[in-house]
Amino acid sequence: MGKSTLFNALTRKKVDISNYPFCTIEPNVGIVEVPDERLLKLAALSRSRKIVPAVVEFVDIAGLVKGAAEGEGLGNKFLSHIKEVNAIAEVIRVFEDSEIIHVAGLCDPLSDIDIIECELILKDIENVEKRIPGAESDLKGRKQNAAEILSVLHALKKGLSSDIPAGEIFIHTKFSERETDIAGNLMNELQLLTAKPFIYIFNASESQIKNAWQPDEQLRARIGKSSYTVISAKIESELNELNGEERLEYLETLGIRESGLDRVIRLGYETLGLITFFTTGEDETRAWTIPQGSKAPRAGRAIHSDFEEKFIRADMINWEKLLETGGWSKTKEFGLLKTEGREYIVQDGDVIEFKI
C-alpha cells in the first residue's frame, strides 16, 4: 500500500491502486473538506441553512524513479503537473512487506528521498537552463535588470548543480537586495519545484503505528526542518469504512487522537502559513483560508475583490467569545464586538462581518 492508496484514503476518491509500479497514469485530483469543529458550532449558533467548509486540493502523480527528469518511468511527464501546487508532500514507505512491490526492489527511505529530490532538482536545472539564453539576449539588447537576472540565473544553476534546493539558495548565495527580489520573482516565474515547501509523509504499517514509530536520526537529519507525519495508508483506508463512533474507538486502540487526513491538513496549514476566519449568519456559515499575517482588507479579498478595494471597516469577535455570548446581537449588547480598520491583522478563529 503506497501513495495512491493513501490518496484514496485521504480524499475518498477511488483511483487505481494496483500492486505494480506506475499504476497512476494521469494525475488524480481530490478536493477534501477541512475538518473544523468551530464551523459546525458556529452554524448551530446561527441556525445556518448552509455550511461551507474550507477545502484542500490533493494532486496524486506517478511515483518518481531515478532518471525521471530524463524520461525514465513516467516521472518526466508528471513533474510538470506539480508546478502549480503550493507544497509538495513526499510519501515515503517505511514498512517491509514482500507482497507489496517497491519500485526499487527494497524499502530504503533515505534512498527514496534522495531519488525524489534529485529528480526535482534536475527538472529545476532544466528550467533554469532554458531561461538563460533569453536573459543573454536581453543583456545584449541592454534591457533593464538583464545583468542582474542573468547573474541570478547562473547562481541558481550553480546552487542546484551542487544539490542545493532552490528554496535554500538564499542561505548559500550572497544576493544584493535587488538580486534577492529578482531571485524570488524568477522562482515564481519558472515555478521551481525545489523552491516549494516539503511535507514528508512516512507511510508505516499498522504495527509501526501502534509502536509509535518515528524517523531515526539519519532520516531526521535528511529532512531537516521540514514538517513530517507518520501515517498508515492501510489504517486510513480502514477508517473510511467506519462510522463516527467506530472511527474514534479504532483510533483509541491505536493510541492516536486524530486521523491521518487531519494531521496532513494541519501540517499543510502550518507549512504554508495559513489560518482560518469565519463568516456566519442564517443564510450560511463559511470558513475562509488566508495567509497568516493578513490585514483585514486582504482577508476580505478571500470573499470578493470588492471587499478589499471598497473596505471601510470590519466588525469581529473570536469564535469562542461569540459562542459564549450567544450571538451577534448579544455581543453588540455587551460591547464585546470589536470594530477594526485597515491595519488590523486577522487572527485564526476570528468571526468577521465586513463593511464596504
C-alpha positions, 0 to 999 in steps of 0.5 A: 500500500503506497501513495495512491492508496493513501490518496484514496484514503485521504480524499475518498476518491477511488483511483487505481491502486494496483500492486505494480509500479506506475499504476497512476497514469494521469494525475488524480485530483481530490478536493477534501473538506477541512475538518473544523469543529468551530464551523459546525458550532458556529452554524448551530449558533446561527441556525445556518441553512448552509455550511461551507467548509474550507477545502484542500486540493490533493494532486496524486502523480506517478511515483518518481524513479531515478532518471525521471527528469530524463524520461525514465518511468513516467516521472518526466511527464508528471513533474510538470503537473506539480508546478502549480501546487503550493507544497509538495508532500513526499510519501515515503514507505517505511514498512517491509512487506514482500507482497507489496512491490517497491519500485526499487526492489527494497524499502530504503527511505533515505534512498527514496528521498534522495531519488525524489529530490534529485529528480526535482532538482534536475527538472529545476536545472532544466528550467533554469537552463532554458531561461538563460539564453533569453536573459543573454539576449536581453543583456545584449539588447541592454534591457533593464535588470538583464545583468542582474537576472542573468547573474541570478540565473547562473547562481541558481544553476550553480546552487542546484548543480551542487544539490542545493534546493532552490528554496535554500539558495538564499542561505548559500548565495550572497544576493544584493537586495535587488538580486534577492527580489529578482531571485524570488520573482524568477522562482515564481516565474519558472515555478521551481519545484525545489523552491516549494515547501516539503511535507514528508509523509512516512507511510508505516504499517499498522504495527509501526503505528501502534509502536509509535514509530518515528524517523531515526536520526539519519532520516531526521537529519535528511529532512531537516526542518521540514514538517513530517507525519507518520501515517498508515495508508492501510489504517486510513483506508480502514477508517473510511469504512467506519462510522463516527463512533467506530472511527474514534474507538479504532483510533483509541486502540491505536493510541492516536487522537486524530486521523491521518487526513487531519494531521496532513491538513494541519501540517499543510496549514502550518507549512504554508502559513495559513489560518482560518476566519469565519463568516456566519449568519442564517443564510450560511456559515463559511470558513475562509483560508488566508495567509497568516499575517493578513490585514483585514482588507486582504482577508476580505479579498478571500470573499470578493475583490470588492471587499478589499478595494471598497473596505471601510471597516470590519466588525469581529469577535473570536469564535469562542467569545461569540459562542459564549455570548450567544450571538451577534446581537448579544455581543453588540449588547455587551460591547464585546464586538470589536470594530477594526480598520485597515491595519488590523491583522486577522487572527485564526478563529476570528468571526468577521462581518465586513463593511464596504 
